[in-house]
Amino acid sequence: MNKLIITRWNGCVITFLQSGRVTLQIDMEPEEGHSFLGNIYIGKVKNIVKNINAAFVDIGNGQMGYLSLTDSSVHFADGRPYDGRLRQGDEIVVQVERDAVKTKAPVLTGNLNLTGRYFVLTSGKKQIGFSGKIQDPAWKQQMKEYLEGMKEDWGIIVRTNAYSASMEALNQELIQLKEKLTGILTHAGHRTCYSLLYSSAPSYLGGLRDSFRSSLESVITDEPDIYEAVKEYLTEHQKEDLHLLSFYEDSLLPLKKLYQIEKTVKEALGKKVWMKSGGYLVIEPTEALVVIDVNTGKYSGKKALRETIMKINLEAAGEIAHQIRLRNLSGIIVIDFIDMDNEEDKIILLKRLEEIVSKDPVKTTVVEITKLNLVELTRKKIRKPLYEQALQMGDIS
């Protein structure tokens, strides 16, 4: 069972997802200038760059976003039907799909989506889809038939939490999402350019929404305003979890000391991660990808070389999956395991890695093992990785 700990530290709201003594995930959001991710704006097309098939759209205060010209789900702010062409000066409704990453502008989309606990409602893609973690074909078919009569002109993605929810709860959330998205598009025609039409929830509320049903044991905060915000959110959206919320009060031992936040964040930002066997990982995020190197380190076992390598690599697979989620690493991830000559061992290692990363709430895929014995992973980019969040806070140099 997991605990969600929310407090303030170094000018940010920090959220820890804790399982026993193990920290599964850390998220930091500044008090000022928080993430644009998920926000919906009326933007203005500033220029069209045909050689990269993209438009750059100003969403206010000089913040430019990148919009692919292959996006066919654009909505003009004045309600005109989209004719497949954008021109400089056009005012369009866009959503921030990915945060800005270092020198790269935030990625925008015309396919607006609102995320609930059970569904994601989309304005552009009109299909019905299901989380890959739902494996019950009979339930999926039954749910698809139900949703076909409910989706009208929207697309719907069924999230993992929907599988264990009541039909009453599913129906209620779907109606709420449809009303909200309809309102956003209707009101766009009456708002000025650069207006913020929809503001995404703070990351700590997003973490609560996205947590798996029945996996949370408690939600703890020692900040009165955050307690009230979480209480209000739970009352409106997750009444069944309201009893999990508690206010922590101990002036001698605040949450940041009780859970050793400074030490935990420092370790989660370190390049070297020691494993119980004495082996270690070196984690190096770069502009293009993340490189993870596995080393034997201080391992002093007496097993044969092949068994030694296999033991360390299997332990490394589990620790890598943990570190990827903890640090929110995404995009292309290349892992240099200790070289194995036996093909059977390589297959066992890849299967083990696939099994572990399949439990990650963020879609993670094991691609292949290359001729150079490098394992390639991809993990969906959503929020900034932890090291970039920390840079934004000024906590690392």
N, C-alpha and C positions, 0 to 999 in steps of 0.2 A: 504493500500500500504506500502511496506517495503523499508527501506534504508539499503544499505550495506556500512558500514564505515570501512575503512582500514587505520591503522596508525601504528607507532612504539611506543612501551612502554616496559621499563625494559628489553631491549635486545632481544625483540621478535617482530614479526609482529602480530598484534592483529586485528581480524576481528569481528565486531559486526553486527548482523542482527537486525535491529530496526524497530518496528511497532508502530508508534506514540511515546509514552514515555516508551513503554514496550520493553525490550531486549529479543528477541526470542532465540538467539544463540550466544555463544562466542567461538572463536577458537584462540588459541595462538600457534605460530610456532617459534621456536628459529631461530635466524639468522644463527647460526652454528649448525650442527648436527641435521638437520630437520628430519621429519618422513621418514621412509623407505617405508611406505604404498604405494602399487601400483607399486613400482620399479621392474624392471625385470633384473635378473642377470644370468650369467653363474656360477653356484655353483658347489662345489665338495662334494660328499657324504663322510662324515668323519666316520660315523659308523651307523650300523643297529641295532636297539633295538627291537628284535622280541616280547618281552613280552608286549610292548606297541604298537606294530605294526607300528613303525615309523622309519624314517631315520632322522639323524641330518646332515644338509647340511651347509657347510661354504660358505657364500656369499661374503667374503672378509673382510680383517682387523680383522679376528678372530670372526666375527659376525656369530653365529650359528642360523639356523632356523629349525623349526620342520615341517617335511613333512610326512603326513600319507601315509602308504604303500598301502592303499586302493585307492589312487589317480591313476587312470588308464590313465591319460592324459599327462604323462611325455614326454618331448622331450629331446632326447640326443643332446648335443651341436654339435656333428659331423654329425647329420642328420640320424643316424641309427634308424630303427624302434624300438619302445619300445616293449620288449618281456615279460613284466609283472614282471620283476625282476630287483632290483637295487643291485649294489655291491659297496663295499668300493672303493673309487677312481673314480667312474663314474662322468663325468662332464655333468650336466643337466641344462636345462633352466627353471628357476623358478621365480615366482612372489610373492611378499610379500602381503599376503591376509589379515593379521591382524598385527597390531603393537605389539611390545613387551609390555607385561603388567607386571610391577614389576619384579618378579623373572622368569616369563615365557618368553621363546624365541619367536620371531616373528613366525607366522604361514605362511608356504609357500604352494604354489599350482603349479601344472604343467598345470592347466587349465588357460592359459594366457587370460587376458581380457583387452580390451581398452574401456574406458568410454567416450562417447561423450554427447552432450546435448540431443540427441534424442534416441541413441542406446547404448547398450553395446555389443561389438563383442567378442566372446569367441572362443578359439582354441580347447578346449576339449569337452565340451558339445555342441552337434550339433543341439539341438532343438531350436524352436522359442518360446519365452515366452513374457508375457506382464506384465507391472506394474499392481498391484492389484487395483490401483486407476483409471484405464481405465475401465469404465463400459458399454461401447457401443459395444454390441456383433456384430452388423452388420459391424461397422468400423474395429473391430478386425479381422473378417473373411476376409474382403477385404484386409487388411494389410498383413495378413498371406499368402494369395494367391500371393500377390506381392513379399513378402520376400522369398517365396519358390524358386522363380526363380532367386533370387539375392544372396542367402546365400552361394552357392557353398559348400565349405568344412568347413564352420564356423557355430557357433551357434549365435543367435541374441536375445537380450532382448530389447523389446520396452519400452522406458522410458515414464513417464507421459507427458513430454513436447512434445512428438511426436504427440500427439492427436490434437494439435492446430497448427501444422506446415504444410507448403506447401510440396507437393510431391517433388518439385525441391530441397528444403532444405534437406529433408530426403535422397533423392538419393545422393546428393553431400556429405553429412556426411558419409553415408555408404561406398561410394567409398574410401574416405579418410581413414577411419578406416581399411578397407581391405588392402589397399596399405601399411599402416604403420605396421600392424601386419605381413603381408607377408615379409616385409623388415626386421623386427626384427628376424624372424626365419631363413631367408636366410643368414643374416649377422652373425648369431651365430657361424656358422662353420668357420668363418674367424677371430674370436676374441679369445683372451686368456682367460683362466679361471679367474673368479672373475670380468670379465668385466661387467660394467653397460650397459645393452642394451637399457634400456628405463627408463627415469626418470619421475616420476609423477609430475603433475603441483603443484606449491605451494598451500597451503590450501586456500588462498584467491581467487585464480583463480578457484579452485575446487568449492568453495562456489558460485561463479558467474555462473559457468557452471550448477550447480545443482539447482539453484533457479528456481522457477516455472515461466513460461512465463507470462507476464502481471502482475506479482506480485511485481516487482521492480519499485520503483518510481525514485530512484537515486543511483549512486555509487559514494562515496565521499572519497577522500584521500588528505592528505596534504604532502605526500612524493613524490618528483619528479620522482624518479626511479620506484616507484610502479605505479604511474600514467602512465608512459610510457609503463610499462609491461602490464597493464590492457588495455591500448589503443591498443597495438599490438595484444593482445589476441582477443579483441572484433572485430577489423578490420578483422582478419583472420577467426574467428569462429562465431561471433554474431554481424554482421554489424547492424542488426536492433536495437541493444541496445547501439550502440556507443553514441547516443545523451544523454544517462543517465549519462555518466561519467563527473565528474566535479572535478576541482582542488581547494581545499580550502586553502585560504591564509589569515591568521590573526595571526600575531606574538604575539598579546596580549591575544588571546583566541584560542589556538590550539585545535584540535579535542579532544585530551585526556582530556582537561579540559571542553570543551563544553559538552561532553557526560559523564563526571564524570566517566571515565574509572576505576580509582582506587577504587572508592566507589562501582561501579557496580560489579567489579570482586570480591571484598571482600565479598559482599552480596551473590554472586553466589557460594562462597566457604564455606559459613557459614552453620553450622549444623541445626540451627533453622530458620524457615521461618514463619513469622506472616501472618495471613490472615485478611481480612477486618472484619470478624465477631468477631475477638478476639481469635479465635482458632489458632493453629499453627502446623507446621510439624517439625519433627526431622528426618533428612536425614543422614544415616550412611552407607557409602560405606565400604565393607569389601573385603577380598581377593576372596571370593566365590560368593558373591551376594551383593545387595544393600537392606537395610532395611529402610522403611519409616513408621514412627509412626504418627498417627493423634491424636491431643489432643484438648480438649474443651478450655483450656487456660482461657482467660479473657471474654469469651462469657457471656453476661448478658441479653440475650433475655428473654421475659416473656412467650414464647410458651411452650406447653406441652413437656415433656421429649422426646417423640418419634419424634416430629416435630423438636426439637432442634438438636437431633442427626442427623436426615436426612439432615437438612440445612447445618450443618458443614461438613458432609461427602460429600455432593454434591459439596460444595465449594472446599473441599480438592481435589476432583477428578480433577477439572479444574487446580488447582495450582500444583498438582503432575505432570500432563501431561506437564505443562509449565516448571517445574523444571527439569524434565527428559531430555527434549530437550535442555534447557539452559545449563545444566551441562554435556550433552552428556553421561548420565548414560546408561549402557547397560548390556546385559547378563540377569541373573535372578534378578527380582526386586520383593520384598515381601512387601506388604502394610498392615499395621495393622490399619484399619479404626476403628472408635468407634463402639463397638459391637451393633448390631441391632438384635432384637428378631423376628421381622416380616419378613417372607420370601419374601413378595411382595416388601418390602423396599430394600432388598438385590438385587432383580432382577432389580429394577429401578436404583440402584447405579451402578451395573455392566454394564447395557446398556448405561448409561451416560458415564462411563469411556471408554467403547469400542468406542463410538461415538467420544469422544475427541481425543483419541490416534490414531484414524484412520487418522487424519489430519497431523500426524507427517511424515515428509519426509522419516525417517528411519523406516523400518518395525517394528511395535510394536504390540504385541498380548496379549490380556487378556486371561489367561489360565483358571483359575477357582477360586472359593472361597472355602477354605478348611474347614474342620470340626471345626477348631479353629478360624474360621472367618477371616483368612488371605487371601488376594487377591494376586494371583501370576500373574506377567507380564513377558514377555520376550521381549527384544529389541535387534535387530541385532547389533553385535559388529563390528565397522568399525574403527573409530579413537579412540585415547586415551580419556578417560573422562577428563573433565576440571581440576579436582583436580590433576590428574597425569601430565597434561600439566604444571600446576602451580608449581608442585614439581620440574619438569625438569628445570623450570625457576628460581627456588630457591625463589619463592614468598610466599610459605607457609612452615611451619616446620612440 
